[in-house]
Amino acid sequence: MTTTTKGKFGKYGGQFVPETLMTALKELEEAYDQAKEDPTFINELQYYLKDYVGRENPLFYAEQLTKKLNGPKIYLKREDLNHTGAHKINNALGQVLLAKRMGKKKVVAETGAGQHGVATATVCALFDLECVVFMGREDVKRQELNVFRMELLGATVVPVDSGSATLKDACNEALRYWVANVEDTHYILGSALGPHPFPTIVRDLQRVIGDETRRQILDKENRLPDAVVACVGGGSNAIGMFTPFIEDSEVKMYGVEAAGKGIQSGEHAAALAELKEGVLHGCYMYLMQDDHGMVQEAVSISAGLDYPGVGPEHCHLKDLGRVQYSSATDEEAIEGFKLLSRTEGIIPALESSHAIAYAAKLAKEMSEDEIMVICLSGRGDKDVAQVKELLGGNVHA
Amino acid sequence: MRKSLQQTIENRTLSEKAIIPYIMAGDGGFDRTLTAIKLLQESGATALELGIPFSDPVADGPIIEAAGIRALRSGVNITNTLSFLQANKDAIKIPIIIMTYLNPIFNMGVASFVKQAIAANVKGLIIPDMPIEEKELISAHLENTDLALIQLVSLTSSESRIAQIADQSEGFLYAVTLNGTTGSTATGDEQLQNHLRKVKSLSKIPVLAGFGIHDRHTAEIISQNIDGVIVGSAFVQALHEGNEEFIHTFFKNKVKLF
């Protein structure tokens, strides 16, 4: 495959969008290239990351979990302690500063579970920008409280009825809205996905996770970890965590997708388990699709992992073999959710629970003189009601 | 390479504007699609844009998306659409232009798609999620064929970019008349006319405008300074509702040169 486009990771990525958006993407690329070299922008971002988001957040030694699993020494990167409760704010904050710099008046975003929508609504409130969030009708029902949160923050939440009425369809509507309002609107894409330059911008804004982790583990252990584990939907927390370790060949990295009801059932969200290549939302990537190229519905207990594709850089890292990708089922995620709650007194997001579940398995293959870091991408408060319902109100179920 | 679709449109524009209706393949069944194609070609359509449904049609508005969902539910796909065209190629007299998104083509395999499209006498291809930066994926397979890869320019394209896209487009240049999806409403105001005049002046090949042209009146206004129009949602809706009258009215008097 030969193309001249920038923003490719191996053969993945690109800019598969209607012509109307090409000028906006070029404008964004230029604005970002300037901003990332501009001390004013960097300082502003640092200031808000520290005093508003609450960074740096801890790398916590999970002693009880370590004992329980009887394997490597386990550390948790506490993205759950960020303002708004997940890593999503790192990206939303950086992009809203970019939008402001570009003189945009409005922001549009898509959201699945609502975490990215909440993060975007939050930073729009902070910087007084108009904010429109598209959310699938099904997700609006599943995540009522997050809808109310966004509205409280001043955002307009638009339910999407087309297609499967979930995240993928919210992305379609957000893209359509951006096409129609491109002159004064910035699209804050929530994951390391979509057309160039989004996968690069989102990765750069999320690599603060990995940068801090690297510094913190060197400080605490005077060496790098043997294993780093993160959950992968679109893959923004994972790419942010992995990026600073990519050159360190001694650090093994594990991305955990959502296996839903099991890969064999066909009802899952693990695009890297099927390895079909395709194009959706501006990006060439591994994409779940049927025999005629129709994009399939992703299925997962976790609305934040419920996306049929996966970020282009992950596709490339998969092909290179640098990162091992596997998956955890809904059931395993629930176990991970309970495990961390009971051992460490930390209720993880269902997304992050997939990483916990896989880490528990991986720990069995590792020895006690090894070190593992798990990216705890978000907190589970938003998921408590859903898990309660799933367990029939009985935590021992 | 100059493709025959361009010739068709140029011949046509000697005396009148080109009108290219868009319809969704298999919406209401392939029999109905064939009836519609015959009706449109008898009515005076210059060529026909045939949509092949995709699960995530981001360039399309609600009317075409709904038609796509109807078609998908009844089992329409890229393979049986091409078979339909091949089986009826003698009955279809006007050039067929396929409009679909990249993924279905990619899924089928570009080489295989091109081979079958040529066998089915398809003359043009419009892929709304493939800007010129990515067109090599498809165009590499179209050399020495008569299948024209039609490119789109938008209201947001800069002058230099319009010129660049016009140079790379085949058959005709598709000028999108609004920032938005298909089926919104184009105004035909002076700003748009200036834009279309500019596009026309930068293009060596015919320029047709589309997106948001709902009726004959708008078609006449918008085609004043260019070679013709593409009309989608309005025809899709009329065919879905069985409103043949709309089609007759639209074509009653062909749009004359101003």
HADDOCK unambig.tbl for C-alpha pairs under 7 A between the chains (distance, minus, plus):
assign (segid A and resid 1 and name CA) (segid B and resid 137 and name CA) 6.82 0.50 0.50
assign (segid A and resid 2 and name CA) (segid B and resid 136 and name CA) 6.99 0.50 0.50
assign (segid A and resid 3 and name CA) (segid B and resid 134 and name CA) 6.07 0.50 0.50
assign (segid A and resid 3 and name CA) (segid B and resid 136 and name CA) 6.29 0.50 0.50
assign (segid A and resid 4 and name CA) (segid B and resid 133 and name CA) 6.31 0.50 0.50
assign (segid A and resid 5 and name CA) (segid B and resid 133 and name CA) 5.75 0.50 0.50
assign (segid A and resid 5 and name CA) (segid B and resid 134 and name CA) 6.93 0.50 0.50
assign (segid A and resid 16 and name CA) (segid B and resid 129 and name CA) 5.00 0.50 0.50
assign (segid A and resid 16 and name CA) (segid B and resid 130 and name CA) 5.17 0.50 0.50
assign (segid A and resid 16 and name CA) (segid B and resid 131 and name CA) 6.65 0.50 0.50
assign (segid A and resid 17 and name CA) (segid B and resid 129 and name CA) 4.39 0.50 0.50
assign (segid A and resid 17 and name CA) (segid B and resid 130 and name CA) 6.15 0.50 0.50
assign (segid A and resid 17 and name CA) (segid B and resid 131 and name CA) 6.68 0.50 0.50
assign (segid A and resid 18 and name CA) (segid B and resid 59 and name CA) 6.76 0.50 0.50
assign (segid A and resid 18 and name CA) (segid B and resid 128 and name CA) 5.42 0.50 0.50
assign (segid A and resid 18 and name CA) (segid B and resid 129 and name CA) 4.76 0.50 0.50
assign (segid A and resid 18 and name CA) (segid B and resid 130 and name CA) 6.70 0.50 0.50
assign (segid A and resid 18 and name CA) (segid B and resid 131 and name CA) 6.54 0.50 0.50
assign (segid A and resid 19 and name CA) (segid B and resid 131 and name CA) 5.69 0.50 0.50
assign (segid A and resid 19 and name CA) (segid B and resid 152 and name CA) 6.58 0.50 0.50
assign (segid A and resid 19 and name CA) (segid B and resid 153 and name CA) 6.28 0.50 0.50
assign (segid A and resid 19 and name CA) (segid B and resid 154 and name CA) 6.05 0.50 0.50
assign (segid A and resid 20 and name CA) (segid B and resid 154 and name CA) 5.16 0.50 0.50
assign (segid A and resid 20 and name CA) (segid B and resid 155 and name CA) 6.90 0.50 0.50
assign (segid A and resid 20 and name CA) (segid B and resid 156 and name CA) 5.67 0.50 0.50
assign (segid A and resid 20 and name CA) (segid B and resid 157 and name CA) 6.90 0.50 0.50
assign (segid A and resid 20 and name CA) (segid B and resid 179 and name CA) 6.61 0.50 0.50
assign (segid A and resid 23 and name CA) (segid B and resid 156 and name CA) 6.40 0.50 0.50
assign (segid A and resid 23 and name CA) (segid B and resid 157 and name CA) 6.41 0.50 0.50
assign (segid A and resid 172 and name CA) (segid B and resid 56 and name CA) 6.79 0.50 0.50
assign (segid A and resid 172 and name CA) (segid B and resid 58 and name CA) 5.47 0.50 0.50
assign (segid A and resid 175 and name CA) (segid B and resid 58 and name CA) 6.90 0.50 0.50
assign (segid A and resid 176 and name CA) (segid B and resid 58 and name CA) 6.11 0.50 0.50
assign (segid A and resid 176 and name CA) (segid B and resid 59 and name CA) 6.90 0.50 0.50
assign (segid A and resid 176 and name CA) (segid B and resid 180 and name CA) 6.61 0.50 0.50
assign (segid A and resid 176 and name CA) (segid B and resid 181 and name CA) 6.66 0.50 0.50
assign (segid A and resid 179 and name CA) (segid B and resid 179 and name CA) 5.73 0.50 0.50
assign (segid A and resid 179 and name CA) (segid B and resid 180 and name CA) 5.30 0.50 0.50
assign (segid A and resid 180 and name CA) (segid B and resid 179 and name CA) 4.62 0.50 0.50
assign (segid A and resid 180 and name CA) (segid B and resid 180 and name CA) 4.07 0.50 0.50
assign (segid A and resid 278 and name CA) (segid B and resid 103 and name CA) 5.70 0.50 0.50
assign (segid A and resid 278 and name CA) (segid B and resid 106 and name CA) 6.83 0.50 0.50
assign (segid A and resid 278 and name CA) (segid B and resid 107 and name CA) 7.00 0.50 0.50
assign (segid A and resid 279 and name CA) (segid B and resid 102 and name CA) 6.75 0.50 0.50
assign (segid A and resid 279 and name CA) (segid B and resid 103 and name CA) 5.27 0.50 0.50
assign (segid A and resid 292 and name CA) (segid B and resid 77 and name CA) 6.37 0.50 0.50
assign (segid A and resid 292 and name CA) (segid B and resid 78 and name CA) 6.92 0.50 0.50
assign (segid A and resid 292 and name CA) (segid B and resid 104 and name CA) 5.96 0.50 0.50
assign (segid A and resid 292 and name CA) (segid B and resid 107 and name CA) 6.41 0.50 0.50
assign (segid A and resid 292 and name CA) (segid B and resid 108 and name CA) 6.93 0.50 0.50
assign (segid A and resid 293 and name CA) (segid B and resid 103 and name CA) 5.67 0.50 0.50
assign (segid A and resid 293 and name CA) (segid B and resid 104 and name CA) 4.32 0.50 0.50
assign (segid A and resid 293 and name CA) (segid B and resid 107 and name CA) 5.07 0.50 0.50
assign (segid A and resid 294 and name CA) (segid B and resid 54 and name CA) 6.07 0.50 0.50
assign (segid A and resid 294 and name CA) (segid B and resid 55 and name CA) 5.25 0.50 0.50
assign (segid A and resid 294 and name CA) (segid B and resid 104 and name CA) 6.77 0.50 0.50
assign (segid A and resid 295 and name CA) (segid B and resid 55 and name CA) 5.99 0.50 0.50
